[in-house]
Amino acid sequence: MEIKDFKIFQSVSQHQSISKAAKSLNYVQSHVTFRIKQLEQELNTQLFLRHNKGTTLTKDGEKFQIYVEKILATLNEIEHDFDKQETSSGKIDIGIVETITKLPMLLSMFRKNSPHVSLSLHTDVTANISKKIVNQNLDCGFVTGFKHHHHINEVELFKEKLVLISGTEMTQLEDITSAVFLVFKNGCNYRRNLEAWLKSENTKKPTLIEFGTMETIIGSVKSGIGISLVPKSSVQNDLENGSLYSYELPDKYSNISTDFIWNRNYHLSLAMTHFIQTIKSFAYQY
């Protein structure tokens, strides 16, 4: 298999269509079809399901895609490292949920290699960030608990553990489910998980108070106003020094992913291409 085969596979996967992939790559459709069939013969498996609306990755296709993304990301890094004349500039508009503790590390990695690119951060909940990326009002985003969308590419960065926090120790489930809950606005997946758990416990009409920032929520929990479901990493020091207490939920409600997303049909600038490379490098390391 050749490098161009990986790029053809990636394009068909992204466009979910052989004809659209051929058009984007400036190939005739028969050539793309031939190269995909050659790949499938070499790997001795079916990579795509063909149907009237286009193509869909098989399970083996999804497995192969992981390798393809790693290979192409590595090739892009090699090209970038050896092309010292190539510099990126411009601006990237990034949507972020407020609780990504590793975001400064990610941005620092990018700034070292692309110091001339301006970054504009827009804080919102996952649902709104995803919608803005689909509508191309944002270039990319860092979100939590992202659900697959056919117009969006995603890279899982890491998983986090959510815990219920309170200002005083709470041991009885009845006391917890009857408390006041401090949450972000609708569209936040921490809130979604919390409400799903409360429903599973048959809690009727929980009292919710909406806040705009994690700092305000944590401060309000410490003041005894209510309890909240937050990433454990964001309150680790408070839990260790005893200023907050935690209660763990079942894995179904407490495990959540942090993902990087961008519009799969978006024409990537050089700056965005380098940004995506940086994020993928981080994801493969962690």
C-alpha positions in Angstrom: 0.0 0.0 0.0 1.1 3.5 -0.8 0.8 6.9 1.0 -1.8 8.0 -1.5 -3.9 5.0 -0.5 -4.1 6.3 3.1 -5.2 9.7 1.8 -7.8 8.2 -0.5 -9.1 6.0 2.4 -9.2 9.1 4.7 -11.1 11.1 2.1 -13.7 8.4 1.5 -14.1 8.1 5.3 -14.6 11.8 5.8 -16.9 12.4 2.9 -18.8 9.0 3.3 -18.9 8.9 -0.5 -16.5 7.6 -3.1 -17.7 10.2 -5.7 -17.2 13.2 -3.3 -13.8 11.9 -2.2 -12.8 11.5 -5.9 -13.9 15.1 -6.6 -12.0 16.5 -3.5 -8.8 14.6 -4.5 -9.2 15.5 -8.2 -9.3 11.8 -9.2 -11.7 9.9 -11.4 -14.2 7.9 -9.4 -13.0 4.6 -10.9 -9.5 5.2 -9.6 -10.7 5.8 -6.0 -12.9 2.7 -6.2 -9.9 0.6 -7.5 -7.5 1.8 -4.8 -10.0 1.1 -2.0 -10.6 -2.4 -3.4 -6.8 -2.9 -3.6 -6.5 -1.9 0.1 -9.3 -4.3 1.1 -7.5 -7.1 -0.8 -4.2 -6.4 0.8 -5.8 -6.3 4.3 -8.0 -9.2 3.5 -11.1 -7.4 4.9 -13.9 -5.1 4.0 -13.3 -1.5 5.0 -16.5 0.1 3.7 -20.1 -0.8 3.4 -21.5 0.5 0.1 -25.1 1.7 0.0 -27.4 4.1 -2.0 -26.4 7.1 0.2 -22.7 6.5 0.0 -20.3 4.5 2.2 -19.9 3.7 5.9 -16.9 2.3 7.7 -17.0 -1.3 8.9 -15.6 -2.2 12.3 -12.3 -3.2 10.6 -12.5 0.1 8.6 -12.8 2.0 11.9 -9.8 0.1 13.3 -7.8 0.9 10.1 -8.8 4.5 10.3 -7.0 4.8 13.7 -3.7 3.7 12.0 -4.2 5.9 9.0 -4.7 9.0 11.2 -1.5 8.2 13.1 0.5 7.7 9.9 -0.8 10.8 8.2 -0.3 12.9 11.3 3.3 11.6 11.6 4.0 12.4 7.9 2.6 15.9 8.4 4.9 16.4 11.4 7.9 15.3 9.3 7.0 17.7 6.5 6.5 20.5 9.0 9.7 19.9 10.9 11.8 19.8 7.7 10.2 22.7 5.9 11.7 25.5 8.0 10.4 28.1 5.5 6.8 27.2 6.1 5.2 29.3 8.8 1.5 29.6 9.7 -0.3 32.7 10.6 -3.9 34.0 10.9 -6.5 33.3 13.5 -8.2 30.3 14.9 -11.6 30.6 16.7 -11.9 27.9 19.3 -14.9 26.8 21.4 -14.1 25.4 24.8 -16.0 24.0 27.8 -14.6 25.7 30.9 -13.4 22.6 32.7 -10.6 21.3 30.5 -7.7 21.4 32.9 -5.1 20.3 30.3 -6.0 23.1 27.8 -3.1 25.4 28.8 -0.6 22.5 28.1 -2.2 21.9 24.6 -2.1 25.6 23.7 1.4 26.0 24.9 2.5 23.1 22.6 0.9 24.8 19.7 2.3 28.3 20.4 5.9 27.0 20.5 5.7 25.9 16.8 3.2 28.5 15.5 3.9 31.7 17.5 2.3 34.0 14.8 -1.2 32.4 15.0 -3.8 34.3 17.0 -6.1 32.1 19.1 -9.5 33.3 20.2 -11.3 31.2 22.9 -15.1 31.2 23.2 -16.5 29.5 26.4 -19.8 27.6 26.0 -21.4 24.2 26.5 -20.8 21.2 24.3 -24.1 21.4 22.5 -23.7 25.0 21.4 -20.0 24.6 20.5 -20.9 21.6 18.3 -23.7 23.5 16.6 -21.4 26.5 15.9 -18.8 24.2 14.3 -21.4 22.6 12.1 -22.4 26.1 11.0 -18.8 27.1 10.6 -19.1 29.9 13.2 -16.1 28.3 15.0 -13.1 26.6 13.6 -12.8 23.9 16.2 -13.6 23.1 19.8 -12.8 21.2 23.0 -15.9 19.5 24.3 -16.9 16.8 26.7 -19.0 13.7 26.1 -19.3 14.4 22.4 -21.8 12.3 20.4 -20.9 11.4 16.9 -22.1 13.9 14.2 -21.7 13.1 10.5 -20.4 16.7 9.7 -17.8 16.7 12.5 -14.4 15.0 12.9 -13.4 14.1 16.4 -10.3 13.1 18.3 -10.6 11.8 21.9 -8.0 13.4 24.1 -8.6 11.7 27.4 -11.3 10.5 29.8 -12.2 12.1 33.1 -14.0 11.0 36.2 -17.0 13.1 37.4 -17.8 13.2 41.1 -20.6 14.9 43.1 -19.1 17.5 45.4 -20.5 19.1 48.6 -19.3 21.4 51.3 -20.2 18.9 54.0 -19.9 15.1 54.1 -23.0 13.4 52.7 -23.4 9.7 53.3 -27.1 9.0 52.8 -28.4 8.7 49.2 -31.6 10.4 50.3 -29.8 13.5 51.5 -27.9 13.7 48.1 -30.9 13.3 45.8 -32.9 15.8 47.8 -30.2 18.5 47.7 -30.1 21.6 45.5 -28.0 21.0 42.4 -25.7 23.6 40.9 -25.3 23.2 37.2 -24.3 24.8 33.9 -27.0 25.7 31.4 -28.7 23.1 29.1 -26.3 21.6 26.6 -23.7 20.8 29.2 -23.0 17.1 29.3 -22.1 17.1 33.0 -25.6 18.3 33.6 -26.9 15.7 31.2 -25.2 12.9 33.2 -26.4 14.3 36.5 -30.0 14.5 35.3 -29.8 11.0 33.9 -28.5 9.7 37.3 -31.2 11.5 39.2 -33.8 10.0 36.9 -32.4 6.5 37.5 -32.8 7.1 41.2 -36.5 8.2 40.7 -35.8 11.7 42.0 -38.8 13.9 41.3 -38.3 17.5 40.1 -34.7 18.1 41.5 -34.0 21.8 42.4 -31.5 23.2 39.9 -29.6 26.5 40.0 -27.8 27.5 36.8 -24.3 29.1 36.9 -22.0 30.4 34.2 -18.6 29.4 35.5 -16.9 26.5 37.2 -15.3 28.8 39.7 -18.7 30.2 40.8 -20.1 26.7 41.1 -17.2 25.4 43.3 -17.3 28.5 45.5 -21.1 28.1 45.9 -20.7 24.5 46.9 -18.1 25.4 49.5 -20.6 28.0 50.8 -23.2 25.4 51.3 -25.7 26.5 48.6 -25.8 23.1 47.0 -23.9 20.2 45.4 -22.6 19.7 41.9 -21.2 17.1 39.5 -17.7 18.2 38.3 -14.5 16.6 37.0 -12.5 15.2 39.9 -9.3 16.7 38.4 -10.8 20.2 38.8 -11.3 19.8 42.6 -8.5 17.4 43.5 -6.7 19.8 45.9 -10.0 20.8 47.6 -10.8 17.1 48.2 -7.3 16.4 49.6 -7.4 19.3 52.0 -10.9 18.6 53.2 -12.6 21.8 52.0 -14.8 19.7 49.7 -16.3 16.2 50.0 -17.1 13.8 47.1 -19.6 11.1 46.3 -19.0 8.8 43.4 -21.7 7.8 40.9 -21.8 4.6 38.8 -19.4 4.5 35.8 -22.3 5.0 33.4 -22.8 8.5 34.7 -19.3 9.4 36.0 -17.0 8.5 33.0 -16.8 11.2 30.3 -14.5 11.9 27.5 -12.9 15.2 26.5 -12.7 15.5 22.7 -11.3 17.9 20.1 -13.7 18.5 17.1 -13.8 20.3 13.8 -16.0 20.5 10.7 -15.0 17.7 8.3 -16.1 19.7 5.3 -14.2 22.8 6.4 -11.3 24.0 4.2 -8.3 23.9 6.5 -6.0 26.8 6.6 -2.3 26.1 7.2 -2.8 27.3 10.8 -5.7 24.9 11.4 -3.7 22.0 9.8 -0.8 22.6 12.3 -3.3 23.0 15.2 -4.9 19.6 14.4 -1.5 18.0 14.1 -0.5 19.3 17.5 -3.8 18.0 19.1 -3.4 14.6 17.5 0.2 14.4 18.7 -1.0 15.2 22.3 -3.8 12.6 22.0 -1.4 9.8 20.9 1.0 10.7 23.8 -1.7 10.7 26.5 
